[in-house]
Amino acid sequence: MKATNRSVMVIGLLLLSLTLFAGGSQEAPASSKATSSVEVKKVPTGPVTLTVAVKEDLGVSDWETNGMTKYIEDALGVNLDFVTFPSKEIGTKLNLMAMDNAKGLPDILLHNAKDNEIDAWAKMGVIRPLTKYFQDEKLSGNIRDAWKKIGVDYRSQVTSPDGEIYTIPSFNQSYGNEMPMKIFVYKPFLDNLGLEVPTTTAELYEVLKHVVNDDPNGNGKKDEIGISGVSISTNYASAPSGWFVALMNSFVYAGGDQYLDVDANGKVSAAYTTEAWKNGLAYISKLFSEGLIQDTALTQNLASFKAVMNSEDPAVFMFVWYTGNSMVDGSSPRKDEYVGVMPFKGPEGAQYITYRPSIASSRMMISSNCEYPELAFQVGDLLSSELMSITTRWGERGVEWDYISDMPNPQDYEGMYELAGFDKYIVVYDDTSFWSSGNAQNKAYRQQGPYVRQFAIANGQAKEKGGFTPAETMLAKYQYDLREGNYAPEDTIAKLVYNSEENEAISEIKITLKTYVDEYTSMVLDGQLDLEKSWKGFQKEIKSIGLDDYLEITQQVYDRMYGSK
């Protein structure tokens, strides 16, 4: 707990306000300043203490004295008193407090709550509706500024089924995050074999045959692997299980977490009920049967996959992940030798990339115990300002990063996406030390709590000329080309907010369906099941599990959020 005597701190805060995040005496451009446009209503009797729930983070040394904490306290005249919870238990512990009539529940909850949690807590009356604060232009000045920059008023994405908003979210626009399952191939293998980058599923099949049979690594051994990855049951954006989805996307769009599609008329369906899915299974099964996909790709974990990627001689030709170099250890030249390729066009013309549009995700709620909800909301509004949103990710301005407009010699810097039409926006000096060193810092919240960042920030990163590696510049151009290539489906399901009753009705069905579909798929791919003989039984089983009920409720939610077409 903090000392109650704050006279010394006030002096320190006044000095801090002149220097913290200021990058010297230079100011940020008018559009980039973090100064809140909120009309702050300070309490005349002295600073208000707001308790803040946050999960433990070994990368944050002291929440009470953190640079962002001091900045907020100085700007709003508040005292933030943090209550930390074990990282894996924060949701459980907060829920127990909520069920105990909010006993002990802090004023502010910096928690990535699930939609059904928010709905349940709202019905208990333990979190406050924030809708009227969002509507108040004075209280939501930074949030509204952020909406202009991202081009999205995200309120519809965080409106609960009862019509109220209970959370201040994060919203991060990033080409890399929106297309997480990117396809990378080992270019030296193509060069050694005199082959071109494959553009269709038929061409990919032929290239893979040469890779596994013609010794492109030149060691005299048949140790090359056409495609590798991890078990498809770990199908989430940051897992190299995307090889399956990337191949299936050449037949039918399979990019959603539950393989759900939506057509131009707003009708929701499951991709695995289609003939196109069956054709995709037939194609991928053929690759397995001929040894063109590593057989352990259906079962291996991330550690095993990384070991294969870092074998003494290069072995893996193709894999799917966020980047082409993150799975390669150390200073291996392979980091710059994996190049991104466009999705492969299937026999019927399908050519999709998994697309997950930026969405608003819950980051902060205000409990019913809070006596000053307007002031608490202003904390969330200030965290949503551009300066705080950059600081929480990259660290202290003037140390880890600066605005390019702060630099006396901007011409000496190059932007990663300049050729893609994005101006240089921020100079990032040492992202590795701040974010990935494993050492605790005391400058930023490391993305706990709300933040909003427009495309211009991530795509406007700049370094001194020559500072970007070939892999970084390749990735930037690749992601831009993917974006410009219109490989995302015209209609996607950005987000679905189920209420607690809907979630209860489908939760077991949803889990059972996903498990069964993945298990069936794996058994077909490794030859345990004959596709033709088992297909009708597969379709019958997904019906018996409850697919129709799942789709009916999901359609209801989709129509409520986006309107029936």
Summary of the structure (lengths in Angstrom):
residues: 565
radius of gyration: 25.5
end to end distance: 54.3
largest distance: 80.8
contacts: 1819
relative contact order: 0.16
helix: 43%
strand: 14%
